Amino acid sequence: MEKQDSVDVAPDIYQVALENDRVRVLSIHQKPGQASPQHWHPAFVLYIVNDGKVKFSYSDGESEELELKAGQAIWSDEVTHSAENTGTAEVHAVCVEFKG
């Protein structure tokens, strides 16, 4: 299965803020009820700008709902998932994807 890039599948949610040969930094803005199609990320750190709630559904059929807190940082290995804002506020986060 081909890896789908987050910016390609949901450009209204994911915008590239910076990209070089080492990292790609994404600004994420997801409105309440808005969901992204399934997509892939290399290993990354996610920095949460404001409180929110997101349901992540993974390619293996598993899912989890996370309560996100402003100032929280989350590490993830490479992952394929979709994300749905299940809260009442827009989710704003910064994703730093690592290359090679």
N, C-alpha and C positions, 0 to 999 in steps of 0.2 A: 504494500500500500504506500502510495506517495505521501510524503510529509507535506501537510498544508500549512503555509505560513500565516500567522495571526493577522498580520497587516493586510495580506491578500484577501482573506476570508471575511474580515470585519474591519475595514478601514475607518468606519464610523466610531469604533471603540479604541483601536490601537493605532497610535501615530508614532513614527520614528522621530525621536528628539535628537539622537546622535548615533552615528555609526562609524566605526573604523575597523581595522583588521583584528582588534582584540575583543570588542564588545559592541552590542547594539542596545541602545537605551530606548525603551518604549514608554510613552505617556498613555495611560489607560484611563478612559472616562466611560463608565457604563451606567446608564440610567436604570432606575428601578424597573424590574420586569424584563429588561433587555437581556438577550442571550447571544453568545457568540457560537458560531458553528464549531465543530471539532477542528482542532488545529494542534500544531506541534511547537514546542519550545526546546532549545538546547538547555543545559544546566543554567539556572538563573537565580537571582535574588530579587524578591518582590518587596518593595517598600510601600507601606500603606499610608496614604496621606490623610484619609478621613475614615471614621467608623463606618462599617457596612456589613452586609451579609451576602455571601456568594456560595452557590452550589456548584461544585466541580464534578463533572461526570467524565470518567476515564474510559479509554479505549477497551479496557477489559470488562466493562459493564458495571464496575464499581462506581460509587459516588459518595461525596461527603459535602456537608454544608459547614462553612466556617464563619465564625463571628470575627470580623477583622477590626482591629483597633488602630487608631491613628498612631503613627510612630513605630508600629510593629514591622519587623523585617522577617521574611520567610525565605528559606533556602529550598530549592527543589532541584533534583536531578532532572535530566531530560524527561519530558512528559508529552503525551498526547491527551488532550482533554477538550471539553467545552465548558463554558462558564456562564452562569445565569445569576444576575443580581436579584436575589430574593428578598432584599430589604426595602426600606422606604426612602433611602437617600441614594444619590448618585455615588458610585464607588469611584474614587480617584486613587490610582496607584502608579508607581514607577517600577518598571521591570528592567533589570540589567541582565541581558543574555550574554553568556560567555562563548567566545568562538575558539575552536581548536584547542 
